[in-house]
């Protein structure tokens, strides 16, 4: 978005078009077009140059395939199951992240040399499995430490925090070289695109006590109740840290209550958490 390769205005176009729906699937890199029983799959983006409508055109590849092929049907089934609606809230967060990157003149991001404390690219120890994105919840207990790990400060963290930060960064996959403000904006936009975070966001549209969200996480992920409670405690911290104007936490009668609230205008201060 920051580079102008993709544009947020597609959401506005589809919002006003009957029968259209826009979904987000962070793992998707395939190019897949289907109309009735015909599919085109390959590398071509939906751009004039990729489709040969402008000169000089790109050299792209698409092959024709029947939509009835079982592998294509399985692909669509998985996409529908794992993709999330492209809500106005996500659109806003992505736009803010792109604006912050442009403000810092970070595009294109210069390539960075691997840090001595960073696993090499072919090291899969901290690479998230594809299935892990669907049920992912953050594991780093203190979200403020995520930028510390990202910016080369792994040696400032405990071994447990270091491992957790690397796991979370492997899933969220922020671009290299972001300063703190742009990094936080990018993470905020990424969070609401994660299926479990989106599910919690939807669930907390009404006030929910700690145990209710814990039970939701346990039911969705299969975690034991205690681990689900720890996961919710960590996730709550992340949401309040990275998207503070969207949520409110209170503690009436010694029980935490969490609710999604209407974002506050920029000139107002959100309630203390």
N, C-alpha and C positions, 0 to 999 in steps of 0.2 A: 504493500500500500504506500509506504513512504517513497518508494522509487517510482511510483506511477505505473508499475507493470500491471497491477490489478487496481480496480477502483470500487469504492464503496457505493457509488451511485447505482450499481446494478441492483442493490437491495431496494432502492426507491422505485426503479423501473418495475421490478417484479411485484412490489407491494401494490401497485395500481393495476396489475394485469390479472384478470380473472383466470382461475385455474392454474396459477403459478405458485410455486413454493420454493424457498431458498433454505438450504440446509448447510451446516458446517460439519466437516469431518476432518479434523486436524491431520490424520494419517494419510489422507488421499493425495496421491500424486498422479494417478492415472487420468487419461483423457478418455471419456466414455460418453458417447452420444447415442441415444435411442429414440427412434420415432416408430411407433407401432411395432412391427416385427423385424425391423432392420436396425442393426447396431453398427457404429463406427468406433473402433478402438485403436489407440496409438498414442502419438506424441503431440499432435496439433492442438494448440490452444485456440480459444474462440477469439481470435484477433484477425484483423484484415490481412496482415502479412502472413500469418500462419495458414489462413484459408485461401491464400492466393489472390486476394482482392486488391492488393496494392503492390506497387513495384519498388524495389525488387522483392519478390515473395521469399519467404523462408523455405527451406527444403525440409518438409515434415513428412510424417508417415502416419497413415490411417489405413486400416484394413476393414473390409466389409464382413460382418458376421451375423448369423441369425440370432435374434433375441431369445430364441427357444433353447439355445445351447445351455446345458445344465450348469456349466461353470459361470456363465454370464448371469444366469438366474440366481446362483448362489452369491455372486458379487453384489447384485442389487439388493438381495435380502440382507446381507451384512451391512451394506451402506445405510439402508433404512433403519436397521436396528441400532447402529452406533452413531449415526449423524444426529446433530441437534439443530433445532430451528435457529435461524439467524435472526435473533431478536433485535429490537431497537437498542436495548442495553448493550449487547455485544458490539453492535455497529458503532455505538458511541465510544466504547472503550478502545476498539481498534483504531478509530479515527484519532482519539487522543494520543495513543501510542505513536501512530504515524506522524502526527504533528510534532510531538516531542522529539522524535528522531530527526525530522527536518529542521526543527529549531536549533538542534545541536550540530547541524550540518554533518550528520553521521552517515549520509548515504552518498556514494557507496561505502559500506563499512570496509576499512582496510583489512587485509588478511593479517592475522596475528600469529606469531610463533607459538608453538605449544609450550606451556609452562612446564618447568621441571617436575612440579607436583601434580601434573595433569596426566591422566592415562592417555596413551597414544590412540590414534584414531581407530586402529584395528583391535583395540582392547575392548572386549564385550562385557567386562565385569559390571560396568555401570550403565550399559545400554539397555533401555527399557524394552521388554518383549512387546510385540504388537498387541497381544491380548491384555497387557497391563494397562493400557490407556483407558480401557472401558471402565475399569474399577479403580483407577488411580485416585488416591488421596495423598496429600503431602505428608512426608514423614519427618521433616526437619522441625523440631519442636519450637524453635525461635525463628520466625520468618525473617527477622532483620539480618540473620546470619547468611541468608541466601546470597545476597549481593557480596558479602565478604568472601564466600567461597567462589563465586563467579568471577570476582575481580582479582583472584590470585592469593587470597588470604587463607587458604586451607590450613596452613600451619597454625593459625590463630584459633582453630576450633578443636574440640575434643575429637577423638577417633570416631565416636558414635555420630556426632554432629556432622563430621566430614563425610562419612559414608552416606548419611541421610541426604545431605545437600547434593552430593553427586548423583544420587538416584533421582532426586526431584529435578535437577537441571537436565538430566538425560531425557526426561519426559517432556518438560516444558520447552527445551531446546531454544533458548534465546540467542539471537545473533551476537557475535563477538563485539567487544569494544563499547558497550553501552555504559554511559555514566548512570549514576544512581536514579535520577528522575526518569530517564528514558527506560531504564531497566524495570523499574516499578510499574510503569505504564504498560510495558510489553507483558509482564507477568500477569497484571490485572486482566488484560484482554485474553490471555491464554487460559486463565482459570475458568472463566465462564463457558469456555468451549469444551471443557472436560466433562464427560457424561455424568459422573457422580457428583461433581460440583454443581452442574446444572440441575441435577435432581434435587440436591439440598436447597439450592436457590429457589426452586419451584415450591418445595415443601415448606419453606420458611416465609412464604408470602403471608402466612398467618403466624402469629406468635407461637413458638414451640418451646416446650421445656427441654432441658438437656437430655433427659431420658428418652423423649420421643424421637429426637434426631439420632441418638445413639441406636435405638431400635431399628430405625430406618436403615442406617448404615449396616447393621448386623444382618438385616433381611436381604439387602441388596448385594452384599459382598461375601456373606457366609462367615464373617469374623465372629469369634466369641464376644459376648457382651462386654467384657472388660477391655478387650482390644478395640472394639468398636467405639467405646467411650473415649479411649485415648486418641483414636483417629479423629473423633469429632472435636475433642479439645484442641488438637493441633490445627485442624481445618478451620475451626472458629478463629483462632489466632491469625491465620493467613488471611481470611476474608476481611477481618477488621484492620489488618495491617495494609493490605494491598488495595482494597476497595472500601475504605472506611465510611464513605458517605452513603453506601448502599445498605448497610446493616446497623442494627442497634442491639447491644447486649445489656441486660439488666439482671439484677439478682434480688428479686422480691422473695421474701420468706425462705431465704437460704437456698434457693434453687435458681440456676441460671435460665434465663429466658432469652431467646434469640429470635429476631424478626427482620425480614427484609423491609426496608423503608424506601419511600420515594427519595431519590437523590436530592440533596440540598443544593440550593443555588451556590455559585462559587463564592459569593460575598457573605455567606452565612457559615457559622461554625457548627458542625454536627454535634449531637449530644455526646457527652463523655461516656466512654465505655468502661 
